């Protein structure tokens, strides 16, 4: 499904290896959270996979792929457009409320900026 949307190899220079192997290597890397150097050799050379990923990120290929797949999924009714807004508040513990804060200024909000002012 993605193959027609992927960029073609340029005529000059060394041709790219198969896109499928490189894509599977990229997916493996992000699924496992491993560094690029740990991508298994069965997907191709890690450096080639990284360079292709980086090139596609720079030239907008990933955005175009996402938009196209999104459009196809929306047309077939596979996408539900639900917006969820979270307004969660994290309260500080009562003992943490009185700790000194590094606010960048030398004056706390409870103190007067002018010493001796009444």
Steps between C-alpha positions, in 0.01 A plus 500: 500500500785741582731407213344729236529795741871454575760705312668340202875446489691776331662406168842629603704330771454169671141371493318453830443157645145372528268746676321219683809386688591856593146573623497182707835603648361843590191343658717252691716782634206706629304198626794379712642840593847377408773724360545513124824299523306205645265459201547138386700446182206312342334841436811641336785713624393711796669810362317472168168456679570801722603717205185409310282567806670836551472595131129415495446702819671800340331492162143449628458138392374392844240778509380410151476130593305577815261732316439244224444208739275721712300600193458136389397388849252788531348421159444137602345602834784364715570829679290636785554871554483533877660789684585454866620786715659423834507766768669294768654695785793365697494642850817532702527311828439717807864471607623608160297819497735683736830400341721773357458529125766601253293761316795678349453805720653579835173610658224263601146620438429517876793738567509869429731607218606803703662415831368711790195624310198522720 
